[in-house]
Amino acid sequence: MHYATKTLVVMTALLVTSPLLGQEDNPFLTEWNTLHQTPPFSQIHNEHYAPALRQAIKEAEAAVDRIVNQKEEPTFENTIEALERTTVRMERITGVMYNLNECNTDPELQRIIIELSPELTRFSNSVNMNEQLFMRVQSLYEQRDRLTLTAEQRTLLENTYQGFVRGGVNLQGEKRERFAAIQERLGVLSQQMNQNVLADNNDYLLHITHESDLSGLPPTAVAAAMQEAEERNMQGWVFTLAYPSYGPFITYADNRLLREQLWRAYNSRGNRGNGNDNNQVVREMVNLRLEKARLLGYKNYSEYVLSNRMCESPAQLEVFFGQLIDAALPAAKNDFAMVSEYAREQGAPMPLQRWDFSYWAEKLKQEKYHFDDELLRPYFQLERVRQGIFNLYGQLYGLSFVENNDIEVYHPDVKVYEVFDGKRFMGVIYLDMHPRASKRSGAWMTEFRGQSNMGGRQVRPLIQVVCNFSKPVGDTPALLSFGEVETFMHEFGHAMHGILTDCTYPGVSGTNVKRDFVELPSQLMENWCYESRFLNTFAKHYLTADTVPADYIRKIQSAEKYLAGWYCLRQLGLGVVDFAFHTLEEPLQGRVDDFEHEHIHSLELLPAIEGTNTSTAFTHIFAGGYASGYYGYKWAEVLDADVFSKFKENGIFDKRTAAAFRREILARGGTEHPATLFRNFMGRDPDIKAFMQRSGFVKE
């Protein structure tokens, strides 16, 4: 999953700032004399955020005033580029504050963010609704065909203009005031959504005291649960809702009642009727988004979002959904029938329930392919997987990764690497790999600082990759599942998109691309996980150093299409629910459970379970920037399958193909429309054929 740094306004800048008199004790208001100007985490405390941000807002307001009040006629440099520089200090502060809130939070930081969110939104609104400022931008926009601009400058100009329009600059009177109030409230609700899900995650644990209840579980899962219990000063074994704990239990535990208990807990997050309940948060956000879109002249929020995406309209998205559903639904029904029949033959209670499917699907997979995913764990030691990924990027792009323990981290789990292309410094990557109570679930890439090169001053990025992988247990190192290896590859693909960007302006560098294109570089890298030539470079048994057996790799490859229809339909269902929320043209009134089930039931093959849903914990769309955009994963999957077909044709380590991908996609960020970037690399528009073949929906 990609998780972009939260942007305050259309324009961002990430340059060096000068210290302020009397503020030497606040690290955000002084120069960072650290290597690569990395954050001095040991000096940063919660009490620094509010005063620093309030000072930064004053600085930014003054900078905007200078742009507006200058006597010179608008030019790209004195208006658009100047806007890119206005939020220098603000971006540095929020880059730390928001990112730490996701991965190393505490109640005080959460309170501070709720307090500051309206102030930040008010500043953003004041810029986006500044009519005098907009007049300067609009003047340049109307002249864009006559100005001598690079492709990047033209894109930035167009993005800036659209940012003002989409930010409500053309609204007047009560509509303008209402729009600003909606923006402010949505900012608070988004933070509340995340906090509630994290709290519900942490409020539950499954405490097992009888060894018989561990039947079926892999030794690694049992050992991790024992370690979890010890860390909590409890006897026995503890399982949590962190995925490295939850996933193996749901997949392998023979005790059906306990599987049900854990499944219900995981799928009722934000829906328990307690102080963390998100039902009202979801309803309010959906309705405010609709109102916001209507104020701007759109029928619904999806129409508003898609007017600025690669997929340009709800009608186009419906066609895309229909095309994939037509392919995936019959395959998913066959998958479901196959697993159900197998479970019935084994004496399982019928019909299968939601806490049954993964369990029986895994047993059938083991029988069908004579293979258990847990056999792979010893070959995927975290450190070796990491080095394998480093070596892959060395082979493709000539990069090297050097661990630097002198760069400060925000938590002992975090490791830091400098990235070099030959002797050229490319950026810093922070890797934060294991779950903890202060970190939300999932995996994501973000940044403490983005890349830019304004005025010839090259600023290299500081990238963060956060995951929730299985932890070391005793003397046993962290051993990843194959799925976790894919996740690592995915997030590192985002990281390289951020590292290898080579743009002038921060607003279009790195992952600042259209949301339904941003998953291409990440999903592309997952393909290498199925290639023996790549796996053989690092997949070695952690005790014996034996290379993963060729027979195991063949079984990974043969099982690649196993339940492909089922999993595709599951993700399409989430996209359909997201789309349904955001194509409403009247306010949502009823229960969130009922709404979700109403719109997903035609794609559901398992019985609905009262009291559970996805929506109240669907932080992707209610707290992560994917509102009416969750389809983007499948959209980008079509693109990545197409792109990888070129790598397969030329060789998965082919340097010329990699160089072209770097030059035309990774280095370019969002400097041109993604359709243009894709066409520049592939020499044509996207073709869905490779995706259909990879998924097994058509014969190769």
Disulfide bonds with the S-S distance in Angstrom:
none
